[in-house]
Each structure stands twice: as structure tokens, then as C-alpha cells.
């Protein structure tokens, strides 16, 4: 508790401050809530406006920014919850995706849907996208310049969604996000940090269709994710 002398000193200092303010022309204090709100905001950096997925899709438009536009039928922007806690990212659309303008709807997509269901989630609860949004000819790997052109839109999708987790499916997605050349076999099995988002690499579902023995490893990865996922109770 403050002593009597300390209280007297505080009152004296306050009195002197008020006298100085009075001499400078101050005749009262504006305590209106709007004024107090303005005062509380002094020195605080304004918050950056958060984009929406719709805004990003509109800006993408009928994209002609790289050579992939010459061969595609549809842009495959992404689908799922705009507030998803988990985003799955593949490398690029395939034949079925290009026809339907939806990510992961072919055989690999059907397997991904089963994986999501086994995690006690639905496709409507997660978000699914790709490193590039147009199908590379003959399903070849997207080239570095194509990735460089398209990836910033996916990064902005992350900012709009603000997920807790990203699951990178396959080498292209993982290597792009982590800026590495390490193979997926060495990268999978643990979490990484991507701009404050927890990133878990695993094998691509298309790879599992050709290598069924790897499904066990993918399920081990998914169990790691499920252990950390904030399921609603």
C-alpha cells in the first residue's frame, strides 16, 4: 500500500500536469466512447484487410498467365470450406479434374475422399487445392516457371482460409511448400512449419494407387494429424 507521502507526491504531480494543460488552452476532457476508442487506437498498426476466396477467384479470372492455359479446359481453383482447419494440397489437376473443374475427383480423388472419411471428416469440412490450377499436358509434372506463376494464388488462399494444418500430397506439393529437393520418402512422417501453419507431407493418392503397400505409411501420417486436429466435441 502507498504511504501518505507517496499519495501526496502523486496528487502534487497530477496537479502540476493539469495546470500545464490548462495553460496550454485545455478546458476539459472528451470522454465520449468514440473519442476513447480513437485514443486507444493511437500507435496501433491498422489491420490488413483479409481477402476472401471469392476475391482471389475473381482476380484470377480466365487466367492466361502461363503456357498451361493453352491446354486446359477449366481452371481448377479449389473447393471446400472457406474456414477449413485443414487444407490438402496436390500438384495439379488431372483429366477428370480438368473436365469437372473440381480438384481430386478422379480415381486418386476417390481415394483421398476415403482417407478424409477415415479421419472422421468430410470434404466439406476441409479445403482441397493444388500447386497449379490448370492441367499440365498429359499429366506431366508442372514446370518451375508454371509453379512460380500460379503458386502465389494458392498462398493467398491460405491467407484467406487461415488453416491450422496443411497436408502436402506428394513430392511436387511438398518440395514447393518447403522449398527443398528432398524426396517425399525422407520428408514424410513429421510436421514442418509453413508461415505459422503446421505442414505434414505424405504420399500422393495417385502414388498409392500404384503402390498399395505405402497406404500403411500414409495412414500413420494421418493418425499423427488426427492426434493434433481440434475435433469439435
N, C-alpha and C positions, 0 to 999 in steps of 0.2 A: 504494500500500500504506500502511496506517495506521502511524504511528510508535509507538514503545514508550510514549511519554507518553499518546498518544491511547487506546491499548488500556487502560492503567491507569485513565484517567479513565472509560472506558466501564464497566469492571468495577466501579469505585467507585460509579458512578451506579446500576448494576444492583443492587449490594449494598444500597444505601440504599433502593431501591424494594422489595426483598424484605423488608427489616427493617420498613418501614412496613406492608406487607401482613401480616406476622407479628403485629405489634402489634394489627392490626385483627381478628385471630382466624383468619386463613387458615392452614391446616395442610397444604396440598398442592394439586396441580393435577389436575383431572379431564381426562385426555387420551383418554377413550373416543371413538371415531369419532362416535357420536351427539351427544355434547356438543360436539365440534369443529364438527359440521355446524350445530348451533344457533347457535354463536358466529359462524360465517361468514355466517349469515343475518341477523344483527343489523344494523339500519339499511337493509336491502334491502326495498323495497316488495313485497308479495305479488303474484304474477302473477294477472291477471284470468282467470277460468275461460273457456275458449274454447267457445262454443256449437257445436252440430252442426246440420246442415241438418235432421235429424230433429226436434231440439228446436224449431226455428223453425216447422217444418210443423205440429207438434202444437199449438203456441201459436196459430198462425193459425186452426186448426180449420175449422169451417164458417163462414167469415168473413161477417159481416153489417155490417161497419164503414162501408160507403158504399153509394150507390144502385146500383152495378154488380151487387151481389148479387141484385137483383130480377130481372135479365135473364139471368144466366149459367146454363149447365147445369153446368159444372165449374170449379173453381179450377185454374188452370194455374200450379203452383208453380215449376217449373223442372226441368231434367234434365241429366244428365251426370256428370262426375267430381267428387266432393266435394273433391278436391285439385287441381283443374284450374289450370294456369298461365294459361289464357286463358278469359275469360268474355265471351260475346256477349250484348248486351242490346238487345232491341227495345222497341216502345212498349206492345204489349198483344196478347192472343190474338185470333185471328180465328175464323171459323166452324168450320174444321176443328179448330183447337186446342181450342176450347170443347167440341167433341164428344168428342175423344180425350184431353183433359186433359194434352196434351203440347205444348210450345212448338215453333213452326216446323215443322209437319208438312204444311201445305198447299202450294200452288204456290211461294210465297215461301220456305217452309222447304226445299223440294226444291232450290231454287237455292242456299240457304245451305249445305246439305249438300254440294253440288258445290264451292262455294268452300272449305269446310273440307277436303274431299278434295284439292283442288288445292294446299292448303297442306301436304300430306303429314301430315294429322291426321285423326282420326275424331271423330264426335260423342261417343263415349265418353271421349275424351281432353280435351274441353273442357266447359264448362258453358254452358247456354243458358237465359236468362230474359227477363223483361220488366219494364218500369217498373210496370205494373199487372198483376194476376194474374187479372182477370176481363174477359171480352169486353165492350167498350163496345157499346151498341145500334147496329146497322147499321154496325159498324166505324168509328164516329166517333172522333175524337181523344179521349183521356181528358182530363177537365177538371181544372183546377188542384187543386180540393179532393179529387178522387179520387186524384190523384197524391200529394198531401200525406198522405193516409191510408195508402196502400199502400206508398209508397217506403221507409219505414223497415224493412220486412221484407226488401226487396232489399239494403239497406245491411247488414243483419245477415247476409245470405247471403254478401256479400263478406267480412265479418269471419270467417265460418266457413270459407270456401274459401281465403282469403288468396291470391288470384291475383297474378300479376306484371303481367298485361295485362287491360284491358277494351276490347272493341271495341263502340262505341256505334253502333247501326244506325238511321240516320235522325234527323230533326230532334228529335222528342219525346224520345228517349233522350238524345241529345247535349245538348240545351238543359237538360234536367232535371239531368243529372250535372254540367254545367259552370255551371249557374245563369246562363244567358245567353239572350238573344233573337236572337243572331246566326244567320243561316241556315246550314244544313249545307254549302252550297256554299262558304261562307267559312271554315268550321271544319275541314273535312276536309283531309287531306294532311299533318298533323303530329301529334305526340304532345302530350298535356297531362298534368298531374298531378291525380289524384283520390285524396286521402288516402294518398299514397305509392304508388299504383298508376298505372302508365302507361296512359293512355287515348287510344285512337285512334278518332276519328269517321269514319264513311263512310256512303254511301248505303244505305238500307234495301233488301233484296232485292225487296220488293214494288214499290218505285220502279223498280228495274232491269227488272222485267217490262213496265213501261210505257215505259221509256226505255232501250232496249238500248244506246244509244250511250254511256251512262255506265258500262258494265261495265268499260271500259278504266281509268277512274279508280279504280274500286273495286279492281281488280287491282293498280294501282300502290300503293294503300294497303296491301293485303295483303302485297305484297313488302316494304314498309317493316317490317311486323310480323314477317314471316318472317326478315328480316335480324337482328332483335333476339331472336327466340324461342329459348330454350335447348333445342334439339333434343337428344335423347339420342343419343350415338354409340356 
